[in-house]
Amino acid sequence: MNHSDTDPAYLFFNGNKENLRIPGPTPLPGPVLEAIGQQMINHRGEEFCQLFRRLTANFQTCFQTKGDVLILTGSGTGGLEATIANLVSPGDPVLSVVIGYFGDRWADIAEAFGARVTKLKFPQGRPADVEAVEEALRGKTGYKLVLVTHNETSTGVTNDVAAIAQAVHSLGRERPVLAVDAVSSMGAMNLPVDDLGLDVVVTASQKAWMSPPGVAIVSVSPYAWAAVEKARSPRFYWDFQSAKRYAEKGQTPATPALSVLYGLDRALELILSEGLPNVFARHERLTRYVRRELRSLGLSLLAPDECASHTLTSVEVPEGVEAKGLISDLYARHKIVVAGGQGSLAGKIIRIAHMGYVTQRQLDKLLAALGELLPCRSQP
Ligand SMILES: *Cc1c(COP(=O)(O)O)cnc(C)c1O
């Protein structure tokens, strides 16, 4: 028995040629594959309106927010850029908390829009030090926006967003807007948007949502809306206000990625019928399992347990092993696809995604393959 009683049947659909263990796109379960094959409909018609309203309501449930959730056509980076375009005026001071590659990317987008970005960087493989964030927030008044990555996919580290949110809120009435990149965590890890007071939270369809790439989902709090009204960056395709106006009619400003929305509709149904607490617990359980088993192969993990991501695990490549060769052997011999390191971690780690549609059995196959390919390192 390698699954718990709460694991739903759809997880055991087995139509995959490969064991795709990269952090997006992730594999699609059977019901979602079926859903994306449906015929096109009029995106200005009644049927679409119902689909869009259902999606919006179900995303609100998953984000645990009563605020607005916008469904935008684009990848996660589009959602990150939309956030900047709607919240930043040229010259605005922005604090960017960076613990890896995706934190850097968001800061770079803000810079491209003319923000004066202060990057608060922490070593890769570690979370942000909350006291240092507090100090940075108090040291300079007038930050308009704080950017934080919830789950840094380049390292497999989760930031303590609750504590950072508290630090931001403690600044009072003139506090900055808090924007969170939860692209690779929302839907798999508990991030209650309203309880934590997160103003903007971004995710994307191809990560924990068991859907194809092409849609970004962004929550916007009332506090963020007030800032959107004042921000003066140019925007058209990514205009939050336009997305909201159309959403009120059950539509999108431009043609939506219909097939992706069909997939998300079905995936959200699966997630919500499994129950969010069960989905979160399943991801946590698989994380503990894969970390324990990797360690028993004698491997070292980049992230310490207390800040380990529940959707992705980074494994240090042992001395004498070439990361590129290991990754290509995993594919050639076992049809298992893992990701390498990004930026300065290239060649140093491999990254194993376990978000969305994944079972312990698939992780067992990966573990067995690693055991076979790596020089004998098993601990007694
Ligand atoms: C995947 C990812 C992104 C980028 O998303 P795209 O869909 O590739 O544009 C941004 N941030 C994080 C944390 C991610 O995991």
The ligand as an SDF file (V2000), in Angstrom:
LIG
                    3D

 15 15  0  0  0  0  0  0  0  0999 V2000
    7.5620   28.7240  -12.9940 C   0  0  0  0  0  0  0  0  0  0  0  0
    7.7500   29.9220  -12.1340 C   0  0  0  0  0  0  0  0  0  0  0  0
    7.7030   31.2350  -12.6570 C   0  0  0  0  0  0  0  0  0  0  0  0
    7.5910   31.5140  -14.1140 C   0  0  0  0  0  0  0  0  0  0  0  0
    6.4500   31.0440  -14.6590 O   0  0  0  0  0  0  0  0  0  0  0  0
    6.2990   30.8570  -16.2480 P   0  0  0  0  0  0  0  0  0  0  0  0
    4.9600   30.2320  -16.3230 O   0  0  0  0  0  0  0  0  0  0  0  0
    7.4320   29.9830  -16.6970 O   0  0  0  0  0  0  0  0  0  0  0  0
    6.3730   32.1990  -16.8590 O   0  0  0  0  0  0  0  0  0  0  0  0
    7.8250   32.2880  -11.7780 C   0  0  0  0  0  0  0  0  0  0  0  0
    8.0030   32.0910  -10.4700 N   0  0  0  0  0  0  0  0  0  0  0  0
    8.0740   30.8650   -9.9340 C   0  0  0  0  0  0  0  0  0  0  0  0
    8.2800   30.7200   -8.4570 C   0  0  0  0  0  0  0  0  0  0  0  0
    7.9540   29.7450  -10.7560 C   0  0  0  0  0  0  0  0  0  0  0  0
    8.0320   28.5210  -10.2290 O   0  0  0  0  0  0  0  0  0  0  0  0
  1  2  1  0
  2  3  1  0
  2 14  2  0
  3  4  1  0
  3 10  2  0
  4  5  1  0
  5  6  1  0
  6  7  2  0
  6  8  1  0
  6  9  1  0
 10 11  1  0
 11 12  2  0
 12 13  1  0
 12 14  1  0
 14 15  1  0
M  END
$$$$
